[in-house]
């Protein structure tokens, strides 16, 4: 039996900074309104033409993670790429990363679990390594939201929240089963799928040709929708449940947590969970203020920054937790 451990981390965000004041010039909003509801001060957006893509950002984050892991790209046995915003409807970005990094013809898997995507991707990679099938797995979370948001007052409830960016991790084999990823825990509740969704394009909804042919300016089926209060209420419950599940599985208590890295959905959700578990500010890492919600990229970006700032050390108990569209949620318990 093996465990898997994170041996390298990297992140990449576009250069373009979009402040709350910038958004207030496009829609009826304000810095005060956004910060009060989300805690977000600014986010990054890719350039509209010729800028970063979901794949290219993932590649840049991966290069850093590979270097920090001290391995060669040809040591990678498998790729898992989590995103809701692929460059193409198909194929997914996993194979594009394999191509652009010049990695040998290893398998590439795409994960579509939105805000929980990186947690799900880590769980998949962890199981491949635990089974002995692979030794080094590249796991990426990357998103370009800015090109698909309704940047008007009509869409402000969603568009002020999301940003672009990427994070990556190298998961490697660890023979000491007291170290690395101790357990992962995944859940879903599809009855609430439409509470946070983008309904088109899709085979079951409206396809691209339908939208183009209708040319209806009031058609919002191709814009993300969110029942914010309902999502918030479910998130705080599921975050707590899945963290407790992970701790309980490993005979641990909340007091054992050295660092909690939650999905950066809303600063108010993180603060609620922090208070519930009695954690100090030093025990919870948040960067949503600078990047907004980057969906599948949020946890790897935050974890990378926390590591770079010296907040993650050998022997620490690190907990990752996410909740999002689907609904899906999950946690990862790590002994660093």
Order of alpha helices (4+ residues) and beta strands (2+ residues): beta-beta-alpha-alpha-beta-alpha-beta-alpha-beta-alpha-beta-alpha-beta-beta-beta-alpha-beta-alpha-beta-alpha-alpha-alpha-beta-beta
